[in-house]
Amino acid sequence: MSAIDGWLEGFMHGSAGVGIILLISLLLGLRHASDPDHLAAVTTLIASEEERKQARRAGWMGFCWGLGHGTTLVVLGLPLVLFDRLLPERVGQIAEVAIGVVIVALAVRLLLRWRRGVFHVHTHRHDEGSSHRHVHSHKENKSHEHGHAIPHRGPLGAYGIGLVHGIGGSGGLTLLLLSTISGQSAAAMALLIFAAGTAVSMAMLSTVFGLAIAGGPMARNFNLVAPVLGVLSMAFGVWYALGALGLVSYPF
């Protein structure tokens, strides 16, 4: 990933025109959405949504995450770019630790929901409707007579998680813009396009995750997949927080 970033950033040096700078900013934003910490948070965030609506809902949740991420980038990054300042290193470190904590919290939530029996799946029908399948809980109702009332995390929660992630990315992005773009107006525009590209890309990636979780073998066995996903995400979150504190190294 660092190699891709370096290759894209190389186009922003020298006498590149404003159009090239803005295009590379968009590509960097699209690539930025695939960072492991972003994917870990969003994957656990969208896990367990209702089957056929999951792809659309996952895309919307991913977009809200990206919108929160972009909001922080603009609110913090724009003044830094315009006044030629950098985000204090200590603030960035605290934000990175907070990202790790958020990932762990989402993983714990996923594991608790799995422990309560939320991820039961089987084919059934309601009244005279056609047969269908979705994730639901038999914790309170042991029979197969049930409704579709499954608790969901709302877009506001996804937006808030994105806000935290945006703080962690503000420092590096501001340094990139200040070191490669001389004009403040071009740097500010690049920042806005980067934020938009991240939001759009995360919406697309989340839709793909939603389709993967909603159909095929993963959907049929999600009660087995959920604890594995939760444990791996929790381990990643702990490792990410320790890395922000300088106790372990990041390979990306």
Contacts in CASP RR format, 6 or more apart in sequence:
PFRMAT RR
TARGET T0000
AUTHOR 0000-0000-0000
METHOD contacts of the structure
MODEL  1
MSAIDGWLEGFMHGSAGVGIILLISLLLGLRHASDPDHLAAVTTLIASEE
ERKQARRAGWMGFCWGLGHGTTLVVLGLPLVLFDRLLPERVGQIAEVAIG
VVIVALAVRLLLRWRRGVFHVHTHRHDEGSSHRHVHSHKENKSHEHGHAI
PHRGPLGAYGIGLVHGIGGSGGLTLLLLSTISGQSAAAMALLIFAAGTAV
SMAMLSTVFGLAIAGGPMARNFNLVAPVLGVLSMAFGVWYALGALGLVSY
PF
1 31 0 8 1.000
1 34 0 8 1.000
1 35 0 8 1.000
1 252 0 8 1.000
2 252 0 8 1.000
4 31 0 8 1.000
5 28 0 8 1.000
5 31 0 8 1.000
8 24 0 8 1.000
8 27 0 8 1.000
8 28 0 8 1.000
8 31 0 8 1.000
9 24 0 8 1.000
9 28 0 8 1.000
9 176 0 8 1.000
9 180 0 8 1.000
10 180 0 8 1.000
11 20 0 8 1.000
11 24 0 8 1.000
12 20 0 8 1.000
12 21 0 8 1.000
12 24 0 8 1.000
12 25 0 8 1.000
12 176 0 8 1.000
12 180 0 8 1.000
12 181 0 8 1.000
13 180 0 8 1.000
16 24 0 8 1.000
18 186 0 8 1.000
18 189 0 8 1.000
21 180 0 8 1.000
21 181 0 8 1.000
21 186 0 8 1.000
21 190 0 8 1.000
22 186 0 8 1.000
22 189 0 8 1.000
22 190 0 8 1.000
22 193 0 8 1.000
25 189 0 8 1.000
25 190 0 8 1.000
25 191 0 8 1.000
25 193 0 8 1.000
25 194 0 8 1.000
26 193 0 8 1.000
26 194 0 8 1.000
26 196 0 8 1.000
26 197 0 8 1.000
28 194 0 8 1.000
29 193 0 8 1.000
29 194 0 8 1.000
29 195 0 8 1.000
29 197 0 8 1.000
29 198 0 8 1.000
29 201 0 8 1.000
30 197 0 8 1.000
30 198 0 8 1.000
30 200 0 8 1.000
30 201 0 8 1.000
31 201 0 8 1.000
32 38 0 8 1.000
32 194 0 8 1.000
32 198 0 8 1.000
32 201 0 8 1.000
33 66 0 8 1.000
33 197 0 8 1.000
33 198 0 8 1.000
33 201 0 8 1.000
33 202 0 8 1.000
33 205 0 8 1.000
34 201 0 8 1.000
34 205 0 8 1.000
35 252 0 8 1.000
36 236 0 8 1.000
36 252 0 8 1.000
37 99 0 8 1.000
37 100 0 8 1.000
37 103 0 8 1.000
37 165 0 8 1.000
37 236 0 8 1.000
37 237 0 8 1.000
37 240 0 8 1.000
38 65 0 8 1.000
38 69 0 8 1.000
38 165 0 8 1.000
38 202 0 8 1.000
39 205 0 8 1.000
40 103 0 8 1.000
40 233 0 8 1.000
40 236 0 8 1.000
40 237 0 8 1.000
40 240 0 8 1.000
41 65 0 8 1.000
41 99 0 8 1.000
41 102 0 8 1.000
41 103 0 8 1.000
41 106 0 8 1.000
41 161 0 8 1.000
41 162 0 8 1.000
41 165 0 8 1.000
42 61 0 8 1.000
42 62 0 8 1.000
42 65 0 8 1.000
42 158 0 8 1.000
42 202 0 8 1.000
42 205 0 8 1.000
42 206 0 8 1.000
42 209 0 8 1.000
43 209 0 8 1.000
43 229 0 8 1.000
43 233 0 8 1.000
44 103 0 8 1.000
44 106 0 8 1.000
44 107 0 8 1.000
44 109 0 8 1.000
44 110 0 8 1.000
44 229 0 8 1.000
44 230 0 8 1.000
44 233 0 8 1.000
45 61 0 8 1.000
45 62 0 8 1.000
45 65 0 8 1.000
45 106 0 8 1.000
45 153 0 8 1.000
45 158 0 8 1.000
45 161 0 8 1.000
46 54 0 8 1.000
46 57 0 8 1.000
46 58 0 8 1.000
46 59 0 8 1.000
46 61 0 8 1.000
46 62 0 8 1.000
46 206 0 8 1.000
46 209 0 8 1.000
46 210 0 8 1.000
46 213 0 8 1.000
47 110 0 8 1.000
47 213 0 8 1.000
47 222 0 8 1.000
47 226 0 8 1.000
47 229 0 8 1.000
48 110 0 8 1.000
48 113 0 8 1.000
48 118 0 8 1.000
48 119 0 8 1.000
48 135 0 8 1.000
48 150 0 8 1.000
48 222 0 8 1.000
48 226 0 8 1.000
49 57 0 8 1.000
49 58 0 8 1.000
49 135 0 8 1.000
49 150 0 8 1.000
49 152 0 8 1.000
49 210 0 8 1.000
49 213 0 8 1.000
49 214 0 8 1.000
50 57 0 8 1.000
50 134 0 8 1.000
50 135 0 8 1.000
50 148 0 8 1.000
50 150 0 8 1.000
51 132 0 8 1.000
51 133 0 8 1.000
51 134 0 8 1.000
51 135 0 8 1.000
51 214 0 8 1.000
51 215 0 8 1.000
51 219 0 8 1.000
52 132 0 8 1.000
52 134 0 8 1.000
52 214 0 8 1.000
54 210 0 8 1.000
54 211 0 8 1.000
54 213 0 8 1.000
54 214 0 8 1.000
55 207 0 8 1.000
55 210 0 8 1.000
55 211 0 8 1.000
55 214 0 8 1.000
56 207 0 8 1.000
57 152 0 8 1.000
58 206 0 8 1.000
58 207 0 8 1.000
58 209 0 8 1.000
58 210 0 8 1.000
58 211 0 8 1.000
58 213 0 8 1.000
59 203 0 8 1.000
59 204 0 8 1.000
59 206 0 8 1.000
59 207 0 8 1.000
59 210 0 8 1.000
60 155 0 8 1.000
60 203 0 8 1.000
61 153 0 8 1.000
61 154 0 8 1.000
61 155 0 8 1.000
61 158 0 8 1.000
61 206 0 8 1.000
62 158 0 8 1.000
62 199 0 8 1.000
62 202 0 8 1.000
62 203 0 8 1.000
62 205 0 8 1.000
62 206 0 8 1.000
63 199 0 8 1.000
63 200 0 8 1.000
63 202 0 8 1.000
63 203 0 8 1.000
63 206 0 8 1.000
64 155 0 8 1.000
64 156 0 8 1.000
64 157 0 8 1.000
64 158 0 8 1.000
64 159 0 8 1.000
65 158 0 8 1.000
65 159 0 8 1.000
65 161 0 8 1.000
65 162 0 8 1.000
65 165 0 8 1.000
65 202 0 8 1.000
65 206 0 8 1.000
66 162 0 8 1.000
66 195 0 8 1.000
66 198 0 8 1.000
66 199 0 8 1.000
66 202 0 8 1.000
66 203 0 8 1.000
67 159 0 8 1.000
67 162 0 8 1.000
67 199 0 8 1.000
68 159 0 8 1.000
68 160 0 8 1.000
68 162 0 8 1.000
68 163 0 8 1.000
68 165 0 8 1.000
68 166 0 8 1.000
68 199 0 8 1.000
69 162 0 8 1.000
69 163 0 8 1.000
69 165 0 8 1.000
69 166 0 8 1.000
69 195 0 8 1.000
69 198 0 8 1.000
69 199 0 8 1.000
69 202 0 8 1.000
70 162 0 8 1.000
70 166 0 8 1.000
70 195 0 8 1.000
70 196 0 8 1.000
70 198 0 8 1.000
70 199 0 8 1.000
71 159 0 8 1.000
71 163 0 8 1.000
71 195 0 8 1.000
72 162 0 8 1.000
72 163 0 8 1.000
72 164 0 8 1.000
72 165 0 8 1.000
72 166 0 8 1.000
72 167 0 8 1.000
72 170 0 8 1.000
73 166 0 8 1.000
73 169 0 8 1.000
73 170 0 8 1.000
73 173 0 8 1.000
73 191 0 8 1.000
73 194 0 8 1.000
73 195 0 8 1.000
73 198 0 8 1.000
74 191 0 8 1.000
74 192 0 8 1.000
74 195 0 8 1.000
76 87 0 8 1.000
76 166 0 8 1.000
76 167 0 8 1.000
76 170 0 8 1.000
77 87 0 8 1.000
77 170 0 8 1.000
77 171 0 8 1.000
77 173 0 8 1.000
77 174 0 8 1.000
77 191 0 8 1.000
78 188 0 8 1.000
78 191 0 8 1.000
79 85 0 8 1.000
80 86 0 8 1.000
80 87 0 8 1.000
80 170 0 8 1.000
80 171 0 8 1.000
80 174 0 8 1.000
81 174 0 8 1.000
81 177 0 8 1.000
81 178 0 8 1.000
81 184 0 8 1.000
81 187 0 8 1.000
81 188 0 8 1.000
81 191 0 8 1.000
82 184 0 8 1.000
82 188 0 8 1.000
84 178 0 8 1.000
84 184 0 8 1.000
85 174 0 8 1.000
86 171 0 8 1.000
86 174 0 8 1.000
86 175 0 8 1.000
86 178 0 8 1.000
87 170 0 8 1.000
87 171 0 8 1.000
87 172 0 8 1.000
87 174 0 8 1.000
91 167 0 8 1.000
92 167 0 8 1.000
92 168 0 8 1.000
92 169 0 8 1.000
92 170 0 8 1.000
92 171 0 8 1.000
93 244 0 8 1.000
93 245 0 8 1.000
95 164 0 8 1.000
95 166 0 8 1.000
95 167 0 8 1.000
95 168 0 8 1.000
95 169 0 8 1.000
95 170 0 8 1.000
96 168 0 8 1.000
96 240 0 8 1.000
96 241 0 8 1.000
96 243 0 8 1.000
96 244 0 8 1.000
97 241 0 8 1.000
97 244 0 8 1.000
97 245 0 8 1.000
98 164 0 8 1.000
98 167 0 8 1.000
99 164 0 8 1.000
99 165 0 8 1.000
99 168 0 8 1.000
99 237 0 8 1.000
99 240 0 8 1.000
99 241 0 8 1.000
99 244 0 8 1.000
100 237 0 8 1.000
100 238 0 8 1.000
100 240 0 8 1.000
100 241 0 8 1.000
100 244 0 8 1.000
101 237 0 8 1.000
101 241 0 8 1.000
102 161 0 8 1.000
102 164 0 8 1.000
102 165 0 8 1.000
103 233 0 8 1.000
103 234 0 8 1.000
103 236 0 8 1.000
103 237 0 8 1.000
103 240 0 8 1.000
104 233 0 8 1.000
104 234 0 8 1.000
104 237 0 8 1.000
104 238 0 8 1.000
104 241 0 8 1.000
106 161 0 8 1.000
106 233 0 8 1.000
107 229 0 8 1.000
107 230 0 8 1.000
107 231 0 8 1.000
107 233 0 8 1.000
107 234 0 8 1.000
107 237 0 8 1.000
108 234 0 8 1.000
110 226 0 8 1.000
110 229 0 8 1.000
110 230 0 8 1.000
110 233 0 8 1.000
111 226 0 8 1.000
111 227 0 8 1.000
111 230 0 8 1.000
111 231 0 8 1.000
111 234 0 8 1.000
113 119 0 8 1.000
113 226 0 8 1.000
114 223 0 8 1.000
114 226 0 8 1.000
114 227 0 8 1.000
114 230 0 8 1.000
116 137 0 8 1.000
116 139 0 8 1.000
117 137 0 8 1.000
117 138 0 8 1.000
117 139 0 8 1.000
117 223 0 8 1.000
118 135 0 8 1.000
118 136 0 8 1.000
118 137 0 8 1.000
118 139 0 8 1.000
118 150 0 8 1.000
119 135 0 8 1.000
119 137 0 8 1.000
119 222 0 8 1.000
119 223 0 8 1.000
119 226 0 8 1.000
120 135 0 8 1.000
120 136 0 8 1.000
120 137 0 8 1.000
120 138 0 8 1.000
120 223 0 8 1.000
121 133 0 8 1.000
121 134 0 8 1.000
121 135 0 8 1.000
121 136 0 8 1.000
121 219 0 8 1.000
121 220 0 8 1.000
121 221 0 8 1.000
121 222 0 8 1.000
121 223 0 8 1.000
122 133 0 8 1.000
122 144 0 8 1.000
123 131 0 8 1.000
123 132 0 8 1.000
123 133 0 8 1.000
124 131 0 8 1.000
124 132 0 8 1.000
124 133 0 8 1.000
124 144 0 8 1.000
125 131 0 8 1.000
125 132 0 8 1.000
126 147 0 8 1.000
133 219 0 8 1.000
133 220 0 8 1.000
134 148 0 8 1.000
134 150 0 8 1.000
135 150 0 8 1.000
135 219 0 8 1.000
135 222 0 8 1.000
136 146 0 8 1.000
136 147 0 8 1.000
136 148 0 8 1.000
136 150 0 8 1.000
137 146 0 8 1.000
137 150 0 8 1.000
138 146 0 8 1.000
173 191 0 8 1.000
173 194 0 8 1.000
177 187 0 8 1.000
177 190 0 8 1.000
177 191 0 8 1.000
178 187 0 8 1.000
181 187 0 8 1.000
181 190 0 8 1.000
212 218 0 8 1.000
213 219 0 8 1.000
213 222 0 8 1.000
218 225 0 8 1.000
239 248 0 8 1.000
240 250 0 8 1.000
242 248 0 8 1.000
243 249 0 8 1.000
243 250 0 8 1.000
END
